[in-house]
Amino acid sequence: MVLGRHSREDLIGETRNVSSCGIFFVAPDALELGSLLDFKITLSDIGPVRLACKGKLVRVERQDETLVGMAATIDRYEFLRELPH
């Protein structure tokens, strides 16, 4: 998963759980609670299918010394035609 952030560079995270209305992922850096997110995810179990999503960060929790777990809503999404390289 790649998160687009307005004030910093893109953040690469790993999706742990996804549903029709939200996503839980881990990344090395925490984002600010309440941040509006633009992110892309690849659903490899059914595809690959690539989605561009918009949502809001609703939970942040430390997983261990190197990873932060975060939950975000999926408020809007669209299917992308191109596949990752």
DSSP file (Angstrom, degrees, kcal/mol; ACC not computed):
  #  RESIDUE AA STRUCTURE BP1 BP2  ACC     N-H-->O    O-->H-N    N-H-->O    O-->H-N    TCO  KAPPA ALPHA  PHI   PSI    X-CA   Y-CA   Z-CA
    1    1 A M              0   0    0      0, 0.0    12,-2.4     0, 0.0     2,-0.5   0.000 360.0 360.0 360.0 140.3    0.0    0.0    0.0
    2    2 A V  E     -AB  12  40A   0     38,-1.8    38,-2.3    10,-0.2     2,-0.5  -0.984 360.0-156.5-120.9 126.5    1.2    3.5   -0.8
    3    3 A L  E     -AB  11  39A   0      8,-2.9     8,-1.9    -2,-0.5     2,-0.5  -0.889   7.3-146.1-104.0 128.1   -0.1    6.5    1.1
    4    4 A G  E     - B   0  38A   0     34,-4.1    34,-1.2    -2,-0.5     2,-0.4  -0.822  19.0-172.0 -91.5 126.7    0.0    9.9   -0.5
    5    5 A R        -     0   0    0     -2,-0.5    32,-0.1     3,-0.4    -2,-0.0  -0.951  22.1-145.3-121.5 141.0    0.5   12.6    2.1
    6    6 A H  S    S+     0   0    0     -2,-0.4    -1,-0.1     1,-0.2     4,-0.1   0.866  97.4  35.8 -72.1 -37.1    0.4   16.4    1.4
    7    7 A S  S    S+     0   0    0      2,-0.1     2,-0.3     0, 0.0    -1,-0.2   0.595 121.8  30.1 -98.4 -11.2    3.1   17.5    3.8
    8    8 A R  S    S-     0   0    0      1,-0.1    -3,-0.4     3,-0.0     3,-0.1  -0.827  92.1 -76.6-137.8 175.7    5.6   14.6    3.5
    9    9 A E        -     0   0    0     -2,-0.3    -1,-0.1     1,-0.2    -2,-0.1  -0.169  66.9 -72.8 -67.0 167.9    6.8   12.1    1.0
   10   10 A D        -     0   0    0     -6,-0.1     2,-0.4    -4,-0.1    -6,-0.2  -0.287  46.9-141.0 -60.3 147.9    4.8    9.0    0.3
   11   11 A L  E     -A    3   0A   0     -8,-1.9    -8,-2.9    -3,-0.1     2,-0.5  -0.950   4.4-144.8-114.6 132.0    4.7    6.3    3.0
   12   12 A I  E     +A    2   0A   0     -2,-0.4     2,-0.3   -10,-0.2   -10,-0.2  -0.855  28.0 170.5 -97.0 128.0    4.8    2.6    2.2
   13   13 A G        -     0   0    0    -12,-2.4     2,-0.5    -2,-0.5    14,-0.2  -0.849  31.6-120.8-131.0 168.5    2.7    0.4    4.5
   14   14 A E  E     -E   26   0B   0     12,-2.8    12,-2.2    -2,-0.3     2,-0.2  -0.957  25.8-129.5-115.5 123.6    1.6   -3.2    4.6
   15   15 A T  E     +E   25   0B   0     -2,-0.5    10,-0.3    10,-0.2     3,-0.1  -0.506  27.9 173.2 -70.7 131.9   -2.1   -3.9    4.7
   16   16 A R  E     +     0   0B   0      8,-2.9     2,-0.3     1,-0.4     9,-0.2   0.684  69.3   5.1-107.6 -30.0   -3.1   -6.3    7.5
   17   17 A N  E     -E   24   0B   0      7,-1.9     7,-3.1     2,-0.0    -1,-0.4  -0.972  61.8-176.2-157.0 138.6   -6.9   -6.2    7.1
   18   18 A V  E     +E   23   0B   0     -2,-0.3     2,-0.2     5,-0.2     5,-0.2  -1.000   5.5 170.7-140.7 141.7   -9.3   -4.6    4.6
   19   19 A S        -     0   0    0      3,-3.1     3,-0.2    -2,-0.4    -2,-0.0  -0.742  52.9 -86.4-133.6-176.4  -13.1   -4.4    4.4
   20   20 A S  S    S+     0   0    0     -2,-0.2     3,-0.1     1,-0.2    -2,-0.0   0.720 126.7  28.7 -68.0 -20.1  -15.6   -2.5    2.3
   21   21 A C  S    S+     0   0    0      1,-0.2    53,-2.2    52,-0.1     2,-0.3   0.431 123.9  15.6-122.1   0.2  -15.5    0.5    4.6
   22   22 A G  E     - F   0  73B   0     51,-0.3    -3,-3.1    -3,-0.2     2,-0.3  -0.992  51.1-143.9-165.8 171.6  -12.0    0.5    6.2
   23   23 A I  E     -EF  18  72B   0     49,-2.5    49,-2.6    -2,-0.3     2,-0.4  -0.995   5.0-155.4-144.2 144.1   -8.4   -0.7    6.3
   24   24 A F  E     +EF  17  71B   0     -7,-3.1    -8,-2.9    -2,-0.3    -7,-1.9  -0.992  28.8 162.4-119.2 131.3   -5.8   -1.6    9.0
   25   25 A F  E     -EF  15  70B   0     45,-2.8    45,-3.1    -2,-0.4     2,-0.3  -0.929  29.4-133.6-143.5 164.0   -2.2   -1.3    8.0
   26   26 A V  E     +EF  14  69B   0    -12,-2.2   -12,-2.8    -2,-0.3    43,-0.2  -0.926  25.7 165.2-121.1 149.5    1.3   -1.1    9.5
   27   27 A A  E     - F   0  68B   0     41,-1.8    41,-3.1    -2,-0.3   -14,-0.1  -0.961  46.0-111.8-153.4 162.8    4.1    1.3    8.6
   28   28 A P  S    S+     0   0    0      0, 0.0     2,-0.4     0, 0.0   -15,-0.1   0.764 100.7  49.0 -73.0 -23.4    7.4    2.4   10.2
   29   29 A D  S    S-     0   0    0     39,-0.1     2,-0.2    38,-0.0    39,-0.1  -0.917  81.8-124.8-120.3 143.8    6.1    6.0   10.8
   30   30 A A        -     0   0    0     -2,-0.4     2,-0.3    37,-0.1    30,-0.1  -0.585  18.2-146.4 -83.1 145.8    2.9    7.2   12.5
   31   31 A L        -     0   0    0     -2,-0.2     2,-0.3     4,-0.0     3,-0.0  -0.683  34.6 -88.4-100.7 163.5    0.5    9.6   10.7
   32   32 A E    >   -     0   0    0     -2,-0.3     3,-2.2     1,-0.1    25,-0.2  -0.583  45.7-107.9 -77.8 130.3   -1.5   12.2   12.6
   33   33 A L  T 3  S+     0   0    0     -2,-0.3    25,-0.2     1,-0.3    -1,-0.1  -0.297 106.9  26.3 -54.1 133.4   -4.9   11.0   13.9
   34   34 A G  T 3  S+     0   0    0     23,-2.1    -1,-0.3     1,-0.3    24,-0.1   0.345  86.7 149.4  91.4  -5.9   -7.6   12.5   11.8
   35   35 A S    <   -     0   0    0     -3,-2.2    22,-2.6    21,-0.1     2,-0.4  -0.302  49.1-124.2 -61.0 141.6   -5.4   13.0    8.7
   36   36 A L  E     - C   0  56A   0     20,-0.2     2,-0.4    18,-0.0    20,-0.2  -0.771  35.4-157.1 -84.8 132.6   -7.1   12.8    5.3
   37   37 A L  E     - C   0  55A   0     18,-3.0    18,-2.1    -2,-0.4     2,-0.5  -0.875  25.1-164.5-119.8 144.4   -5.5   10.1    3.2
   38   38 A D  E     +BC   4  54A   0    -34,-1.2   -34,-4.1    -2,-0.4     2,-0.3  -0.999  33.6 164.1-114.3 123.2   -5.1    9.3   -0.4
   39   39 A F  E     -BC   3  53A   0     14,-2.4    14,-3.9    -2,-0.5     2,-0.4  -0.982  31.6-144.8-145.0 155.7   -3.9    5.7   -0.8
   40   40 A K  E     -BC   2  52A   0    -38,-2.3   -38,-1.8    -2,-0.3     2,-0.3  -0.959  18.9-175.4-119.0 136.1   -3.5    2.9   -3.3
   41   41 A I  E     - C   0  51A   0     10,-2.1    10,-2.8    -2,-0.4     2,-0.5  -0.957  16.9-145.4-129.9 150.9   -3.9   -0.8   -2.4
   42   42 A T  E     - C   0  50A   0     -2,-0.3     2,-1.0     8,-0.2     8,-0.2  -0.973   7.0-155.5-114.8 122.9   -3.5   -4.0   -4.4
   43   43 A L  E     + C   0  49A   0      6,-3.5     6,-1.4    -2,-0.5     3,-0.5  -0.824  18.7 172.5 -97.4  97.3   -5.9   -6.8   -3.7
   44   44 A S    >   +     0   0    0     -2,-1.0     3,-0.8     4,-0.2    -1,-0.2   0.697  66.5  71.1 -82.3 -19.1   -3.9   -9.9   -4.8
   45   45 A D  T 3  S+     0   0    0      1,-0.2    -1,-0.2     4,-0.1    -2,-0.0   0.785 113.6  26.1 -67.0 -26.2   -6.3  -12.5   -3.5
   46   46 A I  T 3  S-     0   0    0     -3,-0.5    -1,-0.2     3,-0.1    -2,-0.2   0.136 136.0 -43.2-121.6  20.4   -8.8  -11.7   -6.1
   47   47 A G  S <  S-     0   0    0     -3,-0.8     2,-0.2     2,-0.1    -3,-0.1  -0.209  74.0 -78.7-154.8-120.3   -6.7  -10.3   -9.0
   48   48 A P  S    S+     0   0    0      0, 0.0     2,-0.4     0, 0.0    -4,-0.2   0.073  71.2 174.2 -83.1 140.8   -4.6   -8.4   -8.8
   49   49 A V  E     -C   43   0A   0     -6,-1.4    -6,-3.5    -2,-0.2     2,-0.4  -0.989  15.6-154.1-121.1 130.6   -7.0   -5.6   -8.4
   50   50 A R  E     -CD  42  80A   0     30,-0.6    30,-2.8    -2,-0.4     2,-0.4  -0.901  10.6-171.0-111.4 135.0   -5.7   -2.1   -7.8
   51   51 A L  E     -CD  41  79A   0    -10,-2.8   -10,-2.1    -2,-0.4     2,-0.5  -0.961  17.9-150.5-125.0 139.1   -7.7    0.6   -6.0
   52   52 A A  E     -CD  40  78A   0     26,-2.6    26,-1.9    -2,-0.4     2,-0.3  -0.953  32.9-174.5-102.6 125.3   -7.2    4.3   -5.4
   53   53 A C  E     -CD  39  77A   0    -14,-3.9   -14,-2.4    -2,-0.5     2,-0.4  -0.835  24.6-156.5-125.8 156.1   -8.8    5.3   -2.2
   54   54 A K  E     +CD  38  76A   0     22,-2.4    21,-2.2    -2,-0.3    22,-1.8  -0.994  34.8 132.4-127.3 138.0   -9.6    8.3   -0.1
   55   55 A G  E     -C   37   0A   0    -18,-2.1   -18,-3.0    -2,-0.4     2,-0.4  -0.888  46.2 -99.1-162.7-168.0  -10.2    8.1    3.7
   56   56 A K  E     -C   36   0A   0     -2,-0.3    17,-2.5   -20,-0.2     2,-0.5  -0.995  31.4-116.5-135.1 136.8   -9.5    9.4    7.1
   57   57 A L  E     +G   72   0B   0    -22,-2.6   -23,-2.1    -2,-0.4    15,-0.3  -0.611  37.5 167.2 -75.2 121.4   -7.1    8.0    9.8
   58   58 A V  E     +     0   0B   0     13,-2.8     2,-0.3    -2,-0.5    14,-0.2   0.536  58.6  28.7-115.6 -10.9   -9.2    7.0   12.8
   59   59 A R  E     -G   71   0B   0     12,-1.5    12,-2.2     2,-0.0     2,-0.4  -0.981  51.6-175.9-153.7 140.3   -6.8    4.9   15.0
   60   60 A V  E     +G   70   0B   0     -2,-0.3     2,-0.3    10,-0.2    10,-0.2  -0.994  14.7 165.1-135.6 128.0   -3.0    4.8   15.6
   61   61 A E  E     -G   69   0B   0      8,-3.1     8,-3.5    -2,-0.4     2,-0.2  -0.987  38.1-115.4-147.6 135.2   -1.4    2.2   17.9
   62   62 A R  E     -G   68   0B   0     -2,-0.3     6,-0.2     6,-0.2     3,-0.1  -0.497  25.6-175.3 -67.4 129.7    2.2    1.2   18.4
   63   63 A Q        -     0   0    0      4,-2.4     2,-0.2     1,-0.3     5,-0.2   0.860  62.1 -41.4 -92.5 -46.3    2.7   -2.5   17.3
   64   64 A D  S    S-     0   0    0      3,-1.5    -1,-0.3     0, 0.0     0, 0.0  -0.809  82.3 -59.2-160.0-161.5    6.4   -2.9   18.3
   65   65 A E  S    S+     0   0    0     -2,-0.2     3,-0.1     1,-0.2    -3,-0.0   0.722 132.4  30.1 -68.7 -20.2    9.7   -1.0   18.3
   66   66 A T  S    S+     0   0    0      1,-0.1     2,-0.4   -37,-0.0    -1,-0.2   0.601 112.4  58.1-116.4 -15.1    9.6   -0.7   14.5
   67   67 A L        -     0   0    0    -41,-0.0    -4,-2.4     2,-0.0    -3,-1.5  -0.930  52.9-158.1-128.6 146.0    6.0   -0.6   13.3
   68   68 A V  E     -FG  27  62B   0    -41,-3.1   -41,-1.8    -2,-0.4     2,-0.4  -0.976  18.0-141.6-115.9 130.4    2.9    1.5   14.0
   69   69 A G  E     -FG  26  61B   0     -8,-3.5    -8,-3.1    -2,-0.4     2,-0.4  -0.758  23.8-178.9 -91.3 137.5   -0.6    0.1   13.3
   70   70 A M  E     -FG  25  60B   0    -45,-3.1   -45,-2.8    -2,-0.4     2,-0.4  -0.994  16.7-154.8-139.4 143.6   -3.2    2.5   11.8
   71   71 A A  E     +FG  24  59B   0    -12,-2.2   -13,-2.8    -2,-0.4   -12,-1.5  -0.947  17.0 179.1-117.3 138.8   -6.8    2.2   10.9
   72   72 A A  E     -FG  23  57B   0    -49,-2.6   -49,-2.5    -2,-0.4   -15,-0.2  -0.974  26.8-117.7-136.8 150.7   -8.5    4.4    8.2
   73   73 A T  E     -F   22   0B   0    -17,-2.5     2,-0.6    -2,-0.3   -51,-0.3  -0.481  18.0-137.5 -76.1 156.4  -11.9    4.7    6.7
   74   74 A I        +     0   0    0    -53,-2.2   -19,-0.2   -19,-0.2     3,-0.1  -0.911  33.5 164.2-113.0  99.4  -12.4    4.0    3.0
   75   75 A D        +     0   0    0    -21,-2.2     2,-0.3    -2,-0.6   -20,-0.2   0.816  66.2   6.9 -87.3 -33.5  -14.8    6.9    2.1
   76   76 A R  E     +D   54   0A   0    -22,-1.8   -22,-2.4    -3,-0.1     2,-0.3  -0.990  65.6 174.7-146.2 149.8  -14.3    6.7   -1.7
   77   77 A Y  E     -D   53   0A   0     -2,-0.3     2,-0.3   -24,-0.2   -24,-0.2  -0.990   9.4-167.4-151.4 158.0  -12.5    4.3   -4.1
   78   78 A E  E     -D   52   0A   0    -26,-1.9   -26,-2.6    -2,-0.3     2,-0.2  -0.993  29.8-110.6-144.1 147.5  -12.0    3.8   -7.8
   79   79 A F  E     -D   51   0A   0     -2,-0.3     2,-0.4   -28,-0.2   -28,-0.2  -0.562  28.4-143.5 -76.1 138.3  -10.6    0.9   -9.7
   80   80 A L  E     -D   50   0A   0    -30,-2.8   -30,-0.6    -2,-0.2    -1,-0.0  -0.850   4.4-154.9-102.0 139.5   -7.2    1.5  -11.4
   81   81 A R  S    S+     0   0    0     -2,-0.4    -1,-0.1   -32,-0.1     2,-0.1   0.860  71.3  78.2 -81.6 -36.2   -6.6   -0.1  -14.8
   82   82 A E  S    S-     0   0    0      1,-0.0    -2,-0.1   -32,-0.0   -32,-0.1  -0.444  73.5-137.4 -77.0 148.5   -2.8   -0.1  -14.7
   83   83 A L        -     0   0    0     -2,-0.1    -2,-0.1     1,-0.1    -1,-0.0  -0.721  30.7 -93.5 -99.1 153.4   -1.0   -2.8  -12.7
   84   84 A P              0   0    0      0, 0.0    -1,-0.1     0, 0.0   -34,-0.0  -0.311 360.0 360.0 -64.5 150.6    2.0   -2.0  -10.4
   85   85 A H              0   0    0     -3,-0.0    -2,-0.0     0, 0.0    -3,-0.0   0.422 360.0 360.0 -93.8 360.0    5.4   -2.5  -12.1
